[in-house]
Structures are given as C-alpha cells and as structure tokens.
C-alpha cells in the first residue's frame, strides 16, 4: 500500500533520459520569443507569454535597476 498525495502517474512514470530532456528544452527554446529592452544604463531580457512580456534577466550598470520592483524577474513588463 502506498500513501501519497502525488499522482500515481508521477510516481510510476518512466524516467526521462538526458537526451529526452535536452530535446524538450531545445524545442521549448525554439518556440519561446525573447526581446531585449534597453534601459538608460543597461537592458532587460523579456520572453513573450501570451500578450505579456515577462522579465527574465536584468543587465545594468546602475544598481538601482536591480532594486526597482518594476524590473523584477518573473514580473510582466509594462512599457
């Protein structure tokens, strides 16, 4: 008897090989549309998610850009 909250499909699933995982990541990367947006002292990298641009990365020489909550990774970018 197995007592768990996880779905049985997850427990008894066949483990993926490294090759399968790399193939899935490559397919996902091809479908994902990225866009770089320039800031006064750097740039942010966003990915397209429906009609929103989600922030992935901040690259800036101004440290206040990293503390700005508008540029937090995972947040939707508003122009």
N, C-alpha and C positions, 0 to 999 in steps of 0.2 A: 504494500500500500504506500502510495506517495502523496504526502500532504504538501501542497504548494499553492501559491497564488499565481504563479506563472502559467501561461497557457501550455498545454501539453505539446503543441506544435513547436514551441521554442525549446522545450526540454529534449524531445526526441528528434529534433531536426538533424539532418546530416550536416556535419561541419563543413564550411566552405574552405576550399584550398586557397593558398596565397594567390594563385593565378586567377581564380574566380573573383577574388576581392579586387585585385588590380584592374581587371576587365570592367567591373562595375564602376570603379572610381573613374576610369578613363571615359566611359560612356556618360557619366554624370557631369564630368568636366566639359565634355563637348557640348552638352545641352545648356550649360549654365552660361549666361551672358553677363560679362563683367564690364564695368565702366569706371574710369578714373575721373575724379572731380578735383579740380585744382582749388586750393585754399591760398590765402595770401602768403603763407610761409611753408607750404607743403601740399599734400594731396591726400585724399581718402579713396579707398577702393570699395566699390559697391557691386553687389550682384543683383540681378533682376529677379524679383519674386512676385509674379502676377503684375500688378500695376505699380508696385512699390520697388524702391531701390533700398536694399538692406546693406548697412555698412559692415564691411568685412575687416578692413585694416585702416589704420591711420599712420601716415608717414609725414612728420612735420619737424621743423627745427624750432618751432615755438611750443614750449612746454604747456602753455595754457590750452592748446588744441587738444592735448591728451586729457585734460581735466574738464573740458567742455562736454556737458551731457548730451548736447546735440550730435556729437561725433562718436558716441559710444558704440562699439561693435555690437551687432545684433539689432540695433535700432533702425527704424525706417528713416531714410534721409529726406529731409524737407528742403526744397530749394528756396 
